[in-house]
Amino acid sequence: MAGDGFYGYRCEYCDAGHVRREIRGREIIRVTKTNYVILEDVPIGVCDHCHARYYTAAVIKHAERLHEKGTARKVQVPVGRYVAAG
């Protein structure tokens, strides 16, 4: 598959693992500082040692296009600050 050049190579983050192709049922991808897109059934690279994620340019561009034009489905996610008990 074109653009899949990082599969099988050493992880650039830990240098101990190799990047393997996975299909994720749902993957959250950050497209701006405060905006995210959830892609379904998306191919990504994952280090088999440290689990760092790698995305092809095509996946990133697809996520950016979805963010720009909007999608039919949206989810709201509650956000709160963690306060340690004690």
Contacts in CASP RR format, 6 or more apart in sequence:
PFRMAT RR
TARGET T0000
AUTHOR 0000-0000-0000
METHOD contacts of the structure
MODEL  1
MAGDGFYGYRCEYCDAGHVRREIRGREIIRVTKTNYVILEDVPIGVCDHC
HARYYTAAVIKHAERLHEKGTARKVQVPVGRYVAAG
1 43 0 8 1.000
3 56 0 8 1.000
3 57 0 8 1.000
3 58 0 8 1.000
4 21 0 8 1.000
4 43 0 8 1.000
4 56 0 8 1.000
6 19 0 8 1.000
6 45 0 8 1.000
6 54 0 8 1.000
7 19 0 8 1.000
7 20 0 8 1.000
7 21 0 8 1.000
7 45 0 8 1.000
8 18 0 8 1.000
8 19 0 8 1.000
8 20 0 8 1.000
9 18 0 8 1.000
9 19 0 8 1.000
10 17 0 8 1.000
10 18 0 8 1.000
10 19 0 8 1.000
11 17 0 8 1.000
11 18 0 8 1.000
11 19 0 8 1.000
11 47 0 8 1.000
11 49 0 8 1.000
11 50 0 8 1.000
11 52 0 8 1.000
12 52 0 8 1.000
13 47 0 8 1.000
13 50 0 8 1.000
13 52 0 8 1.000
14 47 0 8 1.000
14 49 0 8 1.000
14 50 0 8 1.000
14 52 0 8 1.000
16 49 0 8 1.000
16 50 0 8 1.000
17 47 0 8 1.000
17 48 0 8 1.000
17 49 0 8 1.000
17 50 0 8 1.000
18 47 0 8 1.000
18 48 0 8 1.000
18 49 0 8 1.000
19 45 0 8 1.000
19 46 0 8 1.000
19 47 0 8 1.000
19 48 0 8 1.000
19 54 0 8 1.000
20 45 0 8 1.000
20 46 0 8 1.000
20 47 0 8 1.000
20 48 0 8 1.000
21 43 0 8 1.000
21 44 0 8 1.000
21 45 0 8 1.000
22 43 0 8 1.000
22 44 0 8 1.000
22 45 0 8 1.000
22 46 0 8 1.000
23 41 0 8 1.000
23 42 0 8 1.000
23 43 0 8 1.000
24 39 0 8 1.000
24 41 0 8 1.000
24 42 0 8 1.000
24 43 0 8 1.000
24 44 0 8 1.000
25 40 0 8 1.000
25 41 0 8 1.000
25 42 0 8 1.000
26 38 0 8 1.000
26 39 0 8 1.000
26 40 0 8 1.000
27 38 0 8 1.000
27 39 0 8 1.000
27 40 0 8 1.000
27 42 0 8 1.000
27 44 0 8 1.000
27 53 0 8 1.000
28 36 0 8 1.000
28 37 0 8 1.000
28 38 0 8 1.000
29 36 0 8 1.000
29 37 0 8 1.000
29 38 0 8 1.000
29 39 0 8 1.000
29 55 0 8 1.000
29 59 0 8 1.000
29 60 0 8 1.000
29 63 0 8 1.000
30 36 0 8 1.000
31 37 0 8 1.000
31 63 0 8 1.000
31 64 0 8 1.000
31 67 0 8 1.000
32 67 0 8 1.000
35 67 0 8 1.000
37 63 0 8 1.000
37 64 0 8 1.000
37 66 0 8 1.000
37 67 0 8 1.000
37 71 0 8 1.000
38 75 0 8 1.000
39 59 0 8 1.000
39 62 0 8 1.000
39 63 0 8 1.000
39 66 0 8 1.000
42 59 0 8 1.000
43 56 0 8 1.000
43 59 0 8 1.000
44 53 0 8 1.000
44 54 0 8 1.000
44 55 0 8 1.000
44 59 0 8 1.000
45 53 0 8 1.000
45 54 0 8 1.000
45 55 0 8 1.000
46 52 0 8 1.000
46 53 0 8 1.000
46 54 0 8 1.000
47 54 0 8 1.000
END
